[in-house]
Structure formats: structure tokens, C-alpha cells
Amino acid sequence: MKENDVVLRTVTKIVVFILLTFGFYVFFAGHNNPGGGFIGGLIFSSAFILMFLAFDVDEVLESLPIDFKKLMIVGAIISALTAIVPVFFGKAFLYQSEAYIHLPLLGELHVTTITLFELGILLTVVGVIETIMLALSGGKS
């Protein structure tokens, strides 16, 4: 292992943590501010791509028990269901429901169905981008 590899791998561990934390922030801030599932998915994907660049692709895929093709399908199903299910209850397509939940340590939390829809978008974006990147790099897709 060259000295540059040690520096790259060490910095990658720190930067991936920062990217994932920022991705969570952008995802949860998305229904009130710019951001959401798509931008959060791009940030999460950039963290995975950085790991693939710094470490061996097979090593990363062994440590991450994620099948990105299945992740993309699950995300699309979640988004589709949150859009279609309100129709069966006499509401409009993509109708938004909301609730306030009181959590002991966090206080009052505002929860909406848009968060579920955005989660589906995030999973789909991560799945699509990582599948494409793995296919282009010649790794397992």
C-alpha cells in the first residue's frame, strides 16, 4: 500500500461520515426547505462512490449488504404507493397527510406522508446511480 492510499482511505472515512450526515440533514429538511429525496440521494450516492474509489469495489460490496437493484425497486414502490394509496380512501392523487408525534427526548416531531414519498425517491436515486456506476466500472451490479 502506498502512502497516498493510506491518506486517501483515512480522509475517505471522515468525508463519508460527513456526506452521510449532510445527506440525512438535506433529506429531512427537504419538505420545508430546498432539498429532499433527490438531492439527498445524490449526496448519499457520492458517499458510496467515494468509498468505491478509495477502497476495492468488491471489499466495499462485501461490507455493505445492499443490493442496489433491489434498493431502486423498493424505492420506486414506496413512492408509487404513497402517491396511489390516498385514491383508495377518496382523496386526491398524492394527497398529503400529516401528524404531530411527541417523542420523549426530541419533543414534538412533524411527520408527513411527503417524507415517505421522498424516502422512496432517495432510495431510487441511490439505487439507480450506484447500479450505473458499478456497471460502468465493471464491478458487480
Residue pairs with C-beta under 8 A, 6 or more apart in sequence:
8 54
9 54
9 55
12 50
12 51
12 53
12 54
12 55
15 47
15 50
16 47
16 50
16 51
19 43
19 44
19 46
19 47
19 50
20 43
20 44
20 47
22 43
23 40
23 41
23 43
23 44
23 47
24 40
26 35
26 36
26 39
26 40
26 43
27 35
27 36
27 37
27 40
27 118
27 119
27 122
28 115
29 35
30 36
30 37
30 39
30 40
30 118
31 112
31 114
31 115
31 118
36 118
36 121
37 117
37 118
37 119
37 120
37 121
37 122
37 125
38 121
38 122
38 125
40 118
40 122
41 121
41 122
41 123
41 124
41 125
41 126
41 129
42 125
42 129
44 122
44 125
44 126
45 125
45 126
45 129
45 130
45 133
48 60
48 64
48 126
48 130
49 129
49 130
49 133
51 60
52 60
52 133
52 134
52 137
52 139
57 134
57 137
57 139
57 140
58 139
58 140
61 139
61 140
68 126
68 127
68 130
68 131
68 134
68 141
69 127
69 131
69 141
70 127
71 123
71 124
71 126
71 127
71 130
72 123
72 124
72 126
72 127
72 128
72 131
73 127
74 120
74 123
74 127
75 119
75 120
75 121
75 122
75 123
75 124
75 125
75 126
75 127
76 120
76 124
77 120
78 116
78 117
78 119
78 120
78 123
79 117
79 120
79 121
79 124
80 120
81 120
82 94
82 113
82 116
82 117
82 120
83 93
83 94
83 117
84 93
86 92
86 93
86 94
86 95
86 97
86 113
87 93
94 117
95 113
96 112
96 113
96 114
97 112
97 113
98 110
98 111
98 112
98 113
99 110
99 111
99 112
100 108
100 109
100 110
100 111
101 108
101 109
101 111
102 108
102 109
103 109
131 141
134 140
134 141
135 141
